[in-house]
Amino acid sequence: MNTTTYAVTGMTCGHCEGSVRAEVAKIDGVTAIDVSAASGNLVVSSDVALDDAAILAAVDEAGYSAVRA
């Protein structure tokens, strides 16, 4: 299992977390998503190696910015 952490900026509430979770969940291979507005962290787990660009694009689509932590 692969686990990658990203620092997300702009999230302030549970709705923000849900938006990020919904977009990242659309990526094939994602098995678990842990996102926290309080810490600004997004942790993505998968059975296969994921492309960072796909994760970052999904976060951007949700309306936030992210970098790999």
Secondary structure as GFF3:
##gff-version 3
##sequence-region A 1 69
A	DSSP	beta_strand	2	9	.	.	.	ID=ss1
A	DSSP	alpha_helix	14	24	.	.	.	ID=ss2
A	DSSP	beta_strand	30	36	.	.	.	ID=ss3
A	DSSP	beta_strand	41	46	.	.	.	ID=ss4
A	DSSP	alpha_helix	52	61	.	.	.	ID=ss5
A	DSSP	beta_strand	65	68	.	.	.	ID=ss6
###
